[in-house]
Amino acid sequence: MKGRYDILLIGGGIIGSSIAMSLADKKGGKIAILDPDLSGIYSSSENNAGGVRATWWDEVNINLSLHSIKFFEKIAEDVGFRQDGYLWLHGSDTWRKAETMIAFQNRFGLNIEDLSPADITKRIPEIDNISDIAGATFSPMDGLINPNLLRNYYRKIAAERGVEFLDRMLVKRIILMDKRVIGVECARLAEPDENILEEILKSGRPYGHYTNEMYGCNILINTGGAWAPEIARMYGSDLPSHPLRRQVSVTHSPDVDLSGCGMIVDTSGLYFHPEAGNILAGYSIPNEPPGYNFKYDGYDFFLKEIWPRLYNRISRLERLRHIRGWAGLYEVSKDKSAIIGRVSGLDNVYEAHSFSGRGVMQSYAAGLALAELIIDGRYLTVDLTPLSGNRFKEGREMPEVLHI
Ligand SMILES: Cc1cc2nc3c(=O)[nH]c(=O)nc-3n(C[C@H](O)[C@H](O)[C@H](O)COP(=O)(O)OP(=O)(O)OC[C@H]3O[C@@H](n4cnc5c(N)ncnc54)[C@H](O)[C@@H]3O)c2cc1C
């Protein structure tokens, strides 16, 4: 046995790092995070769009984001949090429902505004085609964050409080005794290059040079993001969740400056926001097959999915240039909300994953709440009982409609 810990987390992305910070704050004992690549080049925490919103239709999702936003406000400068809002454009198919939800959302103090098509052009004159827009919501508390700075913030505080970050560690076996996990077997990878790392993360198997190491634990937490289903299989659970490729393009227009705007969500499903003088835009291709696919389709993706949608909304984006882009993984659950809590059937295993495209914006409250459940024995800040993995077996699914 190489080492023994009170708590081991499998996966050191933004979620694992946040949970570790809160656990350490609550003096959770000797804590370590295992990850084959803490720099996270293929992780979702590295490859997302940095959007933060409490604009959801389900109460638990609003609460998770809202409590996180309150925390981000306190550390805004450290993590590049800008509350420039979310402007959400609706066609006639979704506007009626969206408009009726504003009163419900505002009960949480979100101050969401109800905008007519004319209000939209007044607010953002660059948007010059409103012919298919029935209305929009503008949520001033929402905005954009730098996910790398946020993950590093969690890690820094966690490390200061004694959490150990064990890099190059791929968990390949979880050792069970009765209804308890007693340890894990890892492959310690010898500095894999990017291509080998991609193969490892596609297959879940170690390649290249590695040695085996065992670590004991009293409590195990699955924070494996899009790899959570593979990790859950190692302790005998079948998760209703899968990895799904999502692509983002960085573009530049000499004619349009959107600085000062927050996130804009188009009726077509396209989302975009200003990014250091450029425009970052993402679109979720319907019927994308599940799997560990990190390939960015490049200029073809930009030309087919991004440019026509942007140009349709802002005609001055005719001369839009493709700069670069990337693909990352969403970890999508069956009802498109996160799975958080104790794993049923096992005494000492917990999980926090399947955020379905919102792990960054919910990371702080999710981490704090799970730490409360583990250390205090119950949720104190936000009641995440509705998000427990049991809900699928118990027929308590809670579909979140407003997901992109
Ligand atoms: C294109 C795109 C846009 C997005 N936009 C937003 C957005 O605007 N706002 C938002 O809030 N969210 C967004 N998301 C979602 C968000 O990025 C994720 O929900 C979040 O990063 C999940 O964090 P995580 O820590 O759970 O997963 P990850 O960051 O993926 O971390 C999981 C870690 O587990 C490790 N791991 C895997 N297998 C093993 C193993 N066997 N042993 C040990 N470790 C292992 C991996 O190496 C990885 O580092 C977006 C995602 C994508 C792809």
The ligand as an SDF file (V2000), in Angstrom:
LIG
                    3D

 53 58  0  0  0  0  0  0  0  0999 V2000
  -17.8290   22.9720  -24.8010 C   0  0  0  0  0  0  0  0  0  0  0  0
  -18.2780   23.0250  -23.3670 C   0  0  0  0  0  0  0  0  0  0  0  0
  -18.8750   24.1720  -22.8760 C   0  0  0  0  0  0  0  0  0  0  0  0
  -19.2880   24.2310  -21.5420 C   0  0  0  0  0  0  0  0  0  0  0  0
  -19.7810   25.4000  -21.0690 N   0  0  0  0  0  0  0  0  0  0  0  0
  -20.0710   25.5230  -19.7550 C   0  0  0  0  0  0  0  0  0  0  0  0
  -20.4690   26.7670  -19.2320 C   0  0  0  0  0  0  0  0  0  0  0  0
  -20.5780   27.7600  -19.9590 O   0  0  0  0  0  0  0  0  0  0  0  0
  -20.7250   26.8470  -17.8890 N   0  0  0  0  0  0  0  0  0  0  0  0
  -20.6170   25.7520  -17.0660 C   0  0  0  0  0  0  0  0  0  0  0  0
  -20.9020   25.8700  -15.8680 O   0  0  0  0  0  0  0  0  0  0  0  0
  -20.2450   24.5550  -17.5510 N   0  0  0  0  0  0  0  0  0  0  0  0
  -19.9590   24.4110  -18.8680 C   0  0  0  0  0  0  0  0  0  0  0  0
  -19.5480   23.2110  -19.3620 N   0  0  0  0  0  0  0  0  0  0  0  0
  -19.5700   22.0260  -18.4740 C   0  0  0  0  0  0  0  0  0  0  0  0
  -18.4160   22.0430  -17.4940 C   0  0  0  0  0  0  0  0  0  0  0  0
  -17.2210   22.2790  -18.1680 O   0  0  0  0  0  0  0  0  0  0  0  0
  -18.3920   20.6950  -16.7640 C   0  0  0  0  0  0  0  0  0  0  0  0
  -19.6740   20.4100  -16.2190 O   0  0  0  0  0  0  0  0  0  0  0  0
  -17.3790   20.7150  -15.6270 C   0  0  0  0  0  0  0  0  0  0  0  0
  -16.1260   21.1770  -16.0830 O   0  0  0  0  0  0  0  0  0  0  0  0
  -17.2540   19.3290  -15.0480 C   0  0  0  0  0  0  0  0  0  0  0  0
  -16.1800   19.3390  -14.1390 O   0  0  0  0  0  0  0  0  0  0  0  0
  -15.6590   17.9850  -13.5170 P   0  0  0  0  0  0  0  0  0  0  0  0
  -14.6360   18.3260  -12.5300 O   0  0  0  0  0  0  0  0  0  0  0  0
  -16.8320   17.1680  -13.0850 O   0  0  0  0  0  0  0  0  0  0  0  0
  -15.0520   17.1840  -14.7720 O   0  0  0  0  0  0  0  0  0  0  0  0
  -13.5960   17.3020  -15.4450 P   0  0  0  0  0  0  0  0  0  0  0  0
  -13.1040   18.6740  -15.4470 O   0  0  0  0  0  0  0  0  0  0  0  0
  -13.6810   16.6180  -16.7720 O   0  0  0  0  0  0  0  0  0  0  0  0
  -12.6920   16.4660  -14.4630 O   0  0  0  0  0  0  0  0  0  0  0  0
  -12.7570   15.0550  -14.3990 C   0  0  0  0  0  0  0  0  0  0  0  0
  -11.3660   14.5380  -14.1550 C   0  0  0  0  0  0  0  0  0  0  0  0
  -11.4240   13.1310  -13.9450 O   0  0  0  0  0  0  0  0  0  0  0  0
  -10.1960   12.5960  -14.3920 C   0  0  0  0  0  0  0  0  0  0  0  0
  -10.3200   11.1500  -14.5820 N   0  0  0  0  0  0  0  0  0  0  0  0
  -10.9320   10.4860  -15.5900 C   0  0  0  0  0  0  0  0  0  0  0  0
  -10.7950    9.1570  -15.4420 N   0  0  0  0  0  0  0  0  0  0  0  0
  -10.0650    8.9640  -14.3080 C   0  0  0  0  0  0  0  0  0  0  0  0
   -9.5810    7.8000  -13.6370 C   0  0  0  0  0  0  0  0  0  0  0  0
   -9.8370    6.5700  -14.0810 N   0  0  0  0  0  0  0  0  0  0  0  0
   -8.8250    7.9760  -12.5320 N   0  0  0  0  0  0  0  0  0  0  0  0
   -8.5670    9.2250  -12.0420 C   0  0  0  0  0  0  0  0  0  0  0  0
   -9.0280   10.3480  -12.6340 N   0  0  0  0  0  0  0  0  0  0  0  0
   -9.7660   10.2200  -13.7540 C   0  0  0  0  0  0  0  0  0  0  0  0
   -9.9380   13.3670  -15.6940 C   0  0  0  0  0  0  0  0  0  0  0  0
   -8.5820   13.3260  -16.0550 O   0  0  0  0  0  0  0  0  0  0  0  0
  -10.4260   14.7630  -15.3350 C   0  0  0  0  0  0  0  0  0  0  0  0
   -9.3590   15.6100  -14.9540 O   0  0  0  0  0  0  0  0  0  0  0  0
  -19.1360   23.0980  -20.6960 C   0  0  0  0  0  0  0  0  0  0  0  0
  -18.5220   21.9420  -21.1790 C   0  0  0  0  0  0  0  0  0  0  0  0
  -18.0900   21.9000  -22.5000 C   0  0  0  0  0  0  0  0  0  0  0  0
  -17.4230   20.6620  -23.0050 C   0  0  0  0  0  0  0  0  0  0  0  0
  1  2  1  0
  2  3  1  0
  2 52  2  0
  3  4  2  0
  4  5  1  0
  4 50  1  0
  5  6  2  0
  6  7  1  0
  6 13  1  0
  7  8  2  0
  7  9  1  0
  9 10  1  0
 10 11  2  0
 10 12  1  0
 12 13  2  0
 13 14  1  0
 14 15  1  0
 14 50  1  0
 15 16  1  0
 16 17  1  0
 16 18  1  0
 18 19  1  0
 18 20  1  0
 20 21  1  0
 20 22  1  0
 22 23  1  0
 23 24  1  0
 24 25  2  0
 24 26  1  0
 24 27  1  0
 27 28  1  0
 28 29  2  0
 28 30  1  0
 28 31  1  0
 31 32  1  0
 32 33  1  0
 33 34  1  0
 33 48  1  0
 34 35  1  0
 35 36  1  0
 35 46  1  0
 36 37  1  0
 36 45  1  0
 37 38  2  0
 38 39  1  0
 39 40  1  0
 39 45  2  0
 40 41  1  0
 40 42  2  0
 42 43  1  0
 43 44  2  0
 44 45  1  0
 46 47  1  0
 46 48  1  0
 48 49  1  0
 50 51  2  0
 51 52  1  0
 52 53  1  0
M  END
$$$$
